[in-house]
Amino acid sequence: MSDYDRTVRRSDITVDVVACLVASQFPRWSELEIRHVELDGWDNATFRLGDEMSVRLPSHKAYVPQIDKEHSWLPVLAPQLPLPIPEPIAKGAPGCGFPAPWSIYRWLAGEPAAVTGVTDHERLAEDLGKFLTALQR
């Protein structure tokens, strides 16, 4: 039975937990502000770490394997894609009551389309098509 077999509610993944993880494993970043990202997706709880980074913690044990995959593949894929993708900076270990590995990434500037709205649907479709074609290659 892994540590993640116990129930971890998304509401248990808090700024305090992230602050503890960062301080204990990456003390050079322990003074940076940590704040929750409201639109953080389904697989991870996401937090800002200062202005330049994000912290992502898997929200379920099924998403834990993504940590190693992202650290292996995102640096390989990034130079081959027409749009920026997250850049892994550091991989954390379980601790501070959080039972799984977690990651720190470079923050990608911008606003989610769900917040700002899409005004140029043709450009969105073109950009997305180019991205998916490059990713498939």
CNS distance restraints for C-alpha pairs under 8 A (distance, minus, plus):
assign (resid   1 and name CA) (resid   5 and name CA) 6.27 0.50 0.50
assign (resid   2 and name CA) (resid   6 and name CA) 8.00 0.50 0.50
assign (resid   3 and name CA) (resid  99 and name CA) 5.32 0.50 0.50
assign (resid   3 and name CA) (resid 100 and name CA) 7.42 0.50 0.50
assign (resid   4 and name CA) (resid   8 and name CA) 7.25 0.50 0.50
assign (resid   4 and name CA) (resid  60 and name CA) 7.69 0.50 0.50
assign (resid   4 and name CA) (resid  61 and name CA) 5.70 0.50 0.50
assign (resid   4 and name CA) (resid  99 and name CA) 5.39 0.50 0.50
assign (resid   4 and name CA) (resid 100 and name CA) 6.54 0.50 0.50
assign (resid   5 and name CA) (resid  61 and name CA) 7.24 0.50 0.50
assign (resid   8 and name CA) (resid  12 and name CA) 6.53 0.50 0.50
assign (resid   8 and name CA) (resid  59 and name CA) 7.59 0.50 0.50
assign (resid   8 and name CA) (resid  60 and name CA) 7.32 0.50 0.50
assign (resid   9 and name CA) (resid  13 and name CA) 7.29 0.50 0.50
assign (resid   9 and name CA) (resid  59 and name CA) 7.66 0.50 0.50
assign (resid  10 and name CA) (resid  45 and name CA) 7.15 0.50 0.50
assign (resid  10 and name CA) (resid  59 and name CA) 5.95 0.50 0.50
assign (resid  13 and name CA) (resid  17 and name CA) 6.21 0.50 0.50
assign (resid  13 and name CA) (resid  18 and name CA) 7.46 0.50 0.50
assign (resid  13 and name CA) (resid  45 and name CA) 6.98 0.50 0.50
assign (resid  13 and name CA) (resid  57 and name CA) 7.84 0.50 0.50
assign (resid  13 and name CA) (resid  98 and name CA) 7.66 0.50 0.50
assign (resid  14 and name CA) (resid  18 and name CA) 6.37 0.50 0.50
assign (resid  14 and name CA) (resid  36 and name CA) 7.82 0.50 0.50
assign (resid  15 and name CA) (resid  19 and name CA) 5.98 0.50 0.50
assign (resid  15 and name CA) (resid  34 and name CA) 6.37 0.50 0.50
assign (resid  15 and name CA) (resid  35 and name CA) 6.35 0.50 0.50
assign (resid  15 and name CA) (resid  36 and name CA) 6.68 0.50 0.50
assign (resid  15 and name CA) (resid  47 and name CA) 7.59 0.50 0.50
assign (resid  16 and name CA) (resid  20 and name CA) 6.15 0.50 0.50
assign (resid  17 and name CA) (resid  21 and name CA) 6.23 0.50 0.50
assign (resid  17 and name CA) (resid  96 and name CA) 6.20 0.50 0.50
assign (resid  17 and name CA) (resid  97 and name CA) 7.37 0.50 0.50
assign (resid  17 and name CA) (resid  98 and name CA) 7.35 0.50 0.50
assign (resid  18 and name CA) (resid  22 and name CA) 6.07 0.50 0.50
assign (resid  18 and name CA) (resid  34 and name CA) 7.66 0.50 0.50
assign (resid  18 and name CA) (resid  47 and name CA) 7.99 0.50 0.50
assign (resid  18 and name CA) (resid  55 and name CA) 7.75 0.50 0.50
assign (resid  19 and name CA) (resid  23 and name CA) 5.95 0.50 0.50
assign (resid  19 and name CA) (resid  30 and name CA) 6.97 0.50 0.50
assign (resid  19 and name CA) (resid  34 and name CA) 6.95 0.50 0.50
assign (resid  20 and name CA) (resid  24 and name CA) 5.99 0.50 0.50
assign (resid  20 and name CA) (resid  96 and name CA) 6.05 0.50 0.50
assign (resid  21 and name CA) (resid  25 and name CA) 5.94 0.50 0.50
assign (resid  21 and name CA) (resid  26 and name CA) 7.71 0.50 0.50
assign (resid  21 and name CA) (resid  92 and name CA) 7.67 0.50 0.50
assign (resid  21 and name CA) (resid  95 and name CA) 6.38 0.50 0.50
assign (resid  21 and name CA) (resid  96 and name CA) 6.04 0.50 0.50
assign (resid  22 and name CA) (resid  26 and name CA) 4.99 0.50 0.50
assign (resid  22 and name CA) (resid  27 and name CA) 6.31 0.50 0.50
assign (resid  22 and name CA) (resid  29 and name CA) 6.77 0.50 0.50
assign (resid  22 and name CA) (resid  30 and name CA) 5.82 0.50 0.50
assign (resid  23 and name CA) (resid  27 and name CA) 4.52 0.50 0.50
assign (resid  23 and name CA) (resid  28 and name CA) 7.81 0.50 0.50
assign (resid  23 and name CA) (resid  29 and name CA) 7.09 0.50 0.50
assign (resid  23 and name CA) (resid  30 and name CA) 4.62 0.50 0.50
assign (resid  25 and name CA) (resid  92 and name CA) 6.83 0.50 0.50
assign (resid  25 and name CA) (resid  93 and name CA) 7.93 0.50 0.50
assign (resid  26 and name CA) (resid  30 and name CA) 6.81 0.50 0.50
assign (resid  32 and name CA) (resid  49 and name CA) 6.08 0.50 0.50
assign (resid  32 and name CA) (resid  50 and name CA) 4.84 0.50 0.50
assign (resid  33 and name CA) (resid  48 and name CA) 7.66 0.50 0.50
assign (resid  33 and name CA) (resid  49 and name CA) 5.84 0.50 0.50
assign (resid  33 and name CA) (resid  50 and name CA) 4.95 0.50 0.50
assign (resid  34 and name CA) (resid  47 and name CA) 6.46 0.50 0.50
assign (resid  34 and name CA) (resid  48 and name CA) 5.46 0.50 0.50
assign (resid  34 and name CA) (resid  49 and name CA) 4.82 0.50 0.50
assign (resid  34 and name CA) (resid  50 and name CA) 6.34 0.50 0.50
assign (resid  35 and name CA) (resid  47 and name CA) 5.40 0.50 0.50
assign (resid  35 and name CA) (resid  48 and name CA) 5.25 0.50 0.50
assign (resid  35 and name CA) (resid  49 and name CA) 7.03 0.50 0.50
assign (resid  36 and name CA) (resid  46 and name CA) 6.33 0.50 0.50
assign (resid  36 and name CA) (resid  47 and name CA) 4.32 0.50 0.50
assign (resid  36 and name CA) (resid  48 and name CA) 6.30 0.50 0.50
assign (resid  37 and name CA) (resid  45 and name CA) 7.97 0.50 0.50
assign (resid  37 and name CA) (resid  46 and name CA) 5.56 0.50 0.50
assign (resid  37 and name CA) (resid  47 and name CA) 5.07 0.50 0.50
assign (resid  37 and name CA) (resid  48 and name CA) 6.49 0.50 0.50
assign (resid  40 and name CA) (resid  44 and name CA) 6.86 0.50 0.50
assign (resid  40 and name CA) (resid  45 and name CA) 6.06 0.50 0.50
assign (resid  40 and name CA) (resid  46 and name CA) 5.31 0.50 0.50
assign (resid  41 and name CA) (resid  45 and name CA) 7.41 0.50 0.50
assign (resid  42 and name CA) (resid  59 and name CA) 7.52 0.50 0.50
assign (resid  43 and name CA) (resid  58 and name CA) 5.89 0.50 0.50
assign (resid  43 and name CA) (resid  59 and name CA) 5.64 0.50 0.50
assign (resid  43 and name CA) (resid  60 and name CA) 7.13 0.50 0.50
assign (resid  43 and name CA) (resid  63 and name CA) 6.06 0.50 0.50
assign (resid  44 and name CA) (resid  56 and name CA) 5.70 0.50 0.50
assign (resid  44 and name CA) (resid  57 and name CA) 5.17 0.50 0.50
assign (resid  44 and name CA) (resid  58 and name CA) 4.30 0.50 0.50
assign (resid  44 and name CA) (resid  59 and name CA) 4.83 0.50 0.50
assign (resid  44 and name CA) (resid  60 and name CA) 7.90 0.50 0.50
assign (resid  44 and name CA) (resid  63 and name CA) 7.71 0.50 0.50
assign (resid  45 and name CA) (resid  56 and name CA) 5.64 0.50 0.50
assign (resid  45 and name CA) (resid  57 and name CA) 5.25 0.50 0.50
assign (resid  45 and name CA) (resid  58 and name CA) 6.38 0.50 0.50
assign (resid  45 and name CA) (resid  59 and name CA) 5.97 0.50 0.50
assign (resid  46 and name CA) (resid  54 and name CA) 6.77 0.50 0.50
assign (resid  46 and name CA) (resid  55 and name CA) 5.62 0.50 0.50
assign (resid  46 and name CA) (resid  56 and name CA) 4.53 0.50 0.50
assign (resid  46 and name CA) (resid  57 and name CA) 6.56 0.50 0.50
assign (resid  47 and name CA) (resid  54 and name CA) 5.52 0.50 0.50
assign (resid  47 and name CA) (resid  55 and name CA) 5.10 0.50 0.50
assign (resid  47 and name CA) (resid  56 and name CA) 6.53 0.50 0.50
assign (resid  48 and name CA) (resid  53 and name CA) 6.06 0.50 0.50
assign (resid  48 and name CA) (resid  54 and name CA) 4.40 0.50 0.50
assign (resid  48 and name CA) (resid  55 and name CA) 6.24 0.50 0.50
assign (resid  48 and name CA) (resid 107 and name CA) 7.73 0.50 0.50
assign (resid  49 and name CA) (resid  53 and name CA) 5.00 0.50 0.50
assign (resid  49 and name CA) (resid  54 and name CA) 5.13 0.50 0.50
assign (resid  49 and name CA) (resid  55 and name CA) 6.48 0.50 0.50
assign (resid  50 and name CA) (resid  54 and name CA) 7.95 0.50 0.50
assign (resid  51 and name CA) (resid 107 and name CA) 7.52 0.50 0.50
assign (resid  52 and name CA) (resid 106 and name CA) 5.91 0.50 0.50
assign (resid  52 and name CA) (resid 107 and name CA) 5.22 0.50 0.50
assign (resid  53 and name CA) (resid 104 and name CA) 6.68 0.50 0.50
assign (resid  53 and name CA) (resid 105 and name CA) 5.50 0.50 0.50
assign (resid  53 and name CA) (resid 106 and name CA) 4.42 0.50 0.50
assign (resid  53 and name CA) (resid 107 and name CA) 4.46 0.50 0.50
assign (resid  54 and name CA) (resid 104 and name CA) 5.61 0.50 0.50
assign (resid  54 and name CA) (resid 105 and name CA) 5.22 0.50 0.50
assign (resid  54 and name CA) (resid 106 and name CA) 6.18 0.50 0.50
assign (resid  54 and name CA) (resid 107 and name CA) 5.45 0.50 0.50
assign (resid  55 and name CA) (resid 102 and name CA) 7.52 0.50 0.50
assign (resid  55 and name CA) (resid 103 and name CA) 5.75 0.50 0.50
assign (resid  55 and name CA) (resid 104 and name CA) 4.51 0.50 0.50
assign (resid  55 and name CA) (resid 105 and name CA) 6.40 0.50 0.50
assign (resid  56 and name CA) (resid 102 and name CA) 6.01 0.50 0.50
assign (resid  56 and name CA) (resid 103 and name CA) 5.41 0.50 0.50
assign (resid  56 and name CA) (resid 104 and name CA) 6.43 0.50 0.50
assign (resid  56 and name CA) (resid 105 and name CA) 7.88 0.50 0.50
assign (resid  57 and name CA) (resid 100 and name CA) 7.91 0.50 0.50
assign (resid  57 and name CA) (resid 101 and name CA) 7.45 0.50 0.50
assign (resid  57 and name CA) (resid 102 and name CA) 4.82 0.50 0.50
assign (resid  57 and name CA) (resid 103 and name CA) 6.70 0.50 0.50
assign (resid  58 and name CA) (resid  63 and name CA) 5.55 0.50 0.50
assign (resid  58 and name CA) (resid  64 and name CA) 5.79 0.50 0.50
assign (resid  58 and name CA) (resid 100 and name CA) 7.50 0.50 0.50
assign (resid  58 and name CA) (resid 101 and name CA) 7.93 0.50 0.50
assign (resid  58 and name CA) (resid 102 and name CA) 6.71 0.50 0.50
assign (resid  59 and name CA) (resid  63 and name CA) 7.00 0.50 0.50
assign (resid  60 and name CA) (resid  64 and name CA) 7.15 0.50 0.50
assign (resid  61 and name CA) (resid 100 and name CA) 7.78 0.50 0.50
assign (resid  63 and name CA) (resid  67 and name CA) 7.75 0.50 0.50
assign (resid  64 and name CA) (resid 100 and name CA) 6.81 0.50 0.50
assign (resid  64 and name CA) (resid 101 and name CA) 6.93 0.50 0.50
assign (resid  64 and name CA) (resid 102 and name CA) 8.00 0.50 0.50
assign (resid  65 and name CA) (resid  69 and name CA) 6.63 0.50 0.50
assign (resid  66 and name CA) (resid  70 and name CA) 5.86 0.50 0.50
assign (resid  67 and name CA) (resid  71 and name CA) 6.31 0.50 0.50
assign (resid  67 and name CA) (resid  91 and name CA) 7.87 0.50 0.50
assign (resid  67 and name CA) (resid 101 and name CA) 7.12 0.50 0.50
assign (resid  67 and name CA) (resid 102 and name CA) 6.62 0.50 0.50
assign (resid  67 and name CA) (resid 103 and name CA) 6.85 0.50 0.50
assign (resid  68 and name CA) (resid  72 and name CA) 6.13 0.50 0.50
assign (resid  69 and name CA) (resid  73 and name CA) 5.86 0.50 0.50
assign (resid  69 and name CA) (resid  74 and name CA) 7.94 0.50 0.50
assign (resid  70 and name CA) (resid  74 and name CA) 5.27 0.50 0.50
assign (resid  70 and name CA) (resid  88 and name CA) 7.36 0.50 0.50
assign (resid  71 and name CA) (resid  75 and name CA) 7.15 0.50 0.50
assign (resid  71 and name CA) (resid  88 and name CA) 5.84 0.50 0.50
assign (resid  71 and name CA) (resid  91 and name CA) 7.95 0.50 0.50
assign (resid  72 and name CA) (resid  76 and name CA) 7.32 0.50 0.50
assign (resid  73 and name CA) (resid  77 and name CA) 6.08 0.50 0.50
assign (resid  74 and name CA) (resid  78 and name CA) 5.83 0.50 0.50
assign (resid  74 and name CA) (resid  85 and name CA) 7.40 0.50 0.50
assign (resid  74 and name CA) (resid  86 and name CA) 7.14 0.50 0.50
assign (resid  74 and name CA) (resid  87 and name CA) 6.56 0.50 0.50
assign (resid  74 and name CA) (resid  88 and name CA) 7.37 0.50 0.50
assign (resid  75 and name CA) (resid  79 and name CA) 7.53 0.50 0.50
assign (resid  75 and name CA) (resid  87 and name CA) 6.61 0.50 0.50
assign (resid  75 and name CA) (resid  88 and name CA) 7.55 0.50 0.50
assign (resid  76 and name CA) (resid  80 and name CA) 7.70 0.50 0.50
assign (resid  77 and name CA) (resid  81 and name CA) 6.47 0.50 0.50
assign (resid  77 and name CA) (resid 135 and name CA) 7.58 0.50 0.50
assign (resid  78 and name CA) (resid  84 and name CA) 6.71 0.50 0.50
assign (resid  78 and name CA) (resid  85 and name CA) 6.22 0.50 0.50
assign (resid  78 and name CA) (resid  87 and name CA) 7.93 0.50 0.50
assign (resid  80 and name CA) (resid 134 and name CA) 6.91 0.50 0.50
assign (resid  80 and name CA) (resid 135 and name CA) 7.76 0.50 0.50
assign (resid  81 and name CA) (resid 131 and name CA) 6.27 0.50 0.50
assign (resid  81 and name CA) (resid 134 and name CA) 5.76 0.50 0.50
assign (resid  81 and name CA) (resid 135 and name CA) 6.57 0.50 0.50
assign (resid  82 and name CA) (resid 130 and name CA) 7.16 0.50 0.50
assign (resid  82 and name CA) (resid 131 and name CA) 5.94 0.50 0.50
assign (resid  82 and name CA) (resid 134 and name CA) 7.38 0.50 0.50
assign (resid  83 and name CA) (resid 131 and name CA) 6.76 0.50 0.50
assign (resid  84 and name CA) (resid 108 and name CA) 7.55 0.50 0.50
assign (resid  85 and name CA) (resid 108 and name CA) 7.46 0.50 0.50
assign (resid  86 and name CA) (resid 105 and name CA) 6.10 0.50 0.50
assign (resid  86 and name CA) (resid 106 and name CA) 6.09 0.50 0.50
assign (resid  86 and name CA) (resid 107 and name CA) 7.01 0.50 0.50
assign (resid  86 and name CA) (resid 108 and name CA) 6.70 0.50 0.50
assign (resid  87 and name CA) (resid 105 and name CA) 5.27 0.50 0.50
assign (resid  87 and name CA) (resid 106 and name CA) 5.31 0.50 0.50
assign (resid  88 and name CA) (resid 103 and name CA) 7.06 0.50 0.50
assign (resid  88 and name CA) (resid 104 and name CA) 6.09 0.50 0.50
assign (resid  88 and name CA) (resid 105 and name CA) 4.37 0.50 0.50
assign (resid  88 and name CA) (resid 106 and name CA) 6.60 0.50 0.50
assign (resid  89 and name CA) (resid 103 and name CA) 7.58 0.50 0.50
assign (resid  89 and name CA) (resid 104 and name CA) 5.49 0.50 0.50
assign (resid  89 and name CA) (resid 105 and name CA) 5.08 0.50 0.50
assign (resid  89 and name CA) (resid 106 and name CA) 6.67 0.50 0.50
assign (resid  90 and name CA) (resid 103 and name CA) 5.81 0.50 0.50
assign (resid  90 and name CA) (resid 104 and name CA) 5.10 0.50 0.50
assign (resid  90 and name CA) (resid 105 and name CA) 7.05 0.50 0.50
assign (resid  91 and name CA) (resid 101 and name CA) 7.02 0.50 0.50
assign (resid  91 and name CA) (resid 102 and name CA) 5.91 0.50 0.50
assign (resid  91 and name CA) (resid 103 and name CA) 4.52 0.50 0.50
assign (resid  91 and name CA) (resid 104 and name CA) 6.34 0.50 0.50
assign (resid  92 and name CA) (resid 101 and name CA) 5.44 0.50 0.50
assign (resid  92 and name CA) (resid 102 and name CA) 5.00 0.50 0.50
assign (resid  92 and name CA) (resid 103 and name CA) 5.69 0.50 0.50
assign (resid  92 and name CA) (resid 104 and name CA) 7.73 0.50 0.50
assign (resid  93 and name CA) (resid 100 and name CA) 6.48 0.50 0.50
assign (resid  93 and name CA) (resid 101 and name CA) 4.43 0.50 0.50
assign (resid  93 and name CA) (resid 102 and name CA) 6.43 0.50 0.50
assign (resid  94 and name CA) (resid  98 and name CA) 5.56 0.50 0.50
assign (resid  94 and name CA) (resid  99 and name CA) 4.82 0.50 0.50
assign (resid  94 and name CA) (resid 100 and name CA) 4.58 0.50 0.50
assign (resid  94 and name CA) (resid 101 and name CA) 5.18 0.50 0.50
assign (resid  94 and name CA) (resid 102 and name CA) 7.52 0.50 0.50
assign (resid  95 and name CA) (resid  99 and name CA) 6.37 0.50 0.50
assign (resid  95 and name CA) (resid 100 and name CA) 7.77 0.50 0.50
assign (resid 111 and name CA) (resid 115 and name CA) 6.68 0.50 0.50
assign (resid 111 and name CA) (resid 116 and name CA) 6.49 0.50 0.50
assign (resid 112 and name CA) (resid 116 and name CA) 6.43 0.50 0.50
assign (resid 113 and name CA) (resid 117 and name CA) 4.97 0.50 0.50
assign (resid 113 and name CA) (resid 118 and name CA) 5.94 0.50 0.50
assign (resid 114 and name CA) (resid 118 and name CA) 7.93 0.50 0.50
assign (resid 118 and name CA) (resid 124 and name CA) 7.73 0.50 0.50
assign (resid 120 and name CA) (resid 124 and name CA) 6.35 0.50 0.50
assign (resid 121 and name CA) (resid 125 and name CA) 6.13 0.50 0.50
assign (resid 122 and name CA) (resid 126 and name CA) 6.13 0.50 0.50
assign (resid 123 and name CA) (resid 127 and name CA) 5.98 0.50 0.50
assign (resid 124 and name CA) (resid 128 and name CA) 5.96 0.50 0.50
assign (resid 125 and name CA) (resid 129 and name CA) 5.93 0.50 0.50
assign (resid 126 and name CA) (resid 130 and name CA) 6.20 0.50 0.50
assign (resid 127 and name CA) (resid 131 and name CA) 6.14 0.50 0.50
assign (resid 128 and name CA) (resid 132 and name CA) 6.10 0.50 0.50
assign (resid 129 and name CA) (resid 133 and name CA) 6.02 0.50 0.50
assign (resid 130 and name CA) (resid 134 and name CA) 6.13 0.50 0.50
assign (resid 131 and name CA) (resid 135 and name CA) 6.08 0.50 0.50
assign (resid 132 and name CA) (resid 136 and name CA) 6.03 0.50 0.50
assign (resid 133 and name CA) (resid 137 and name CA) 6.34 0.50 0.50
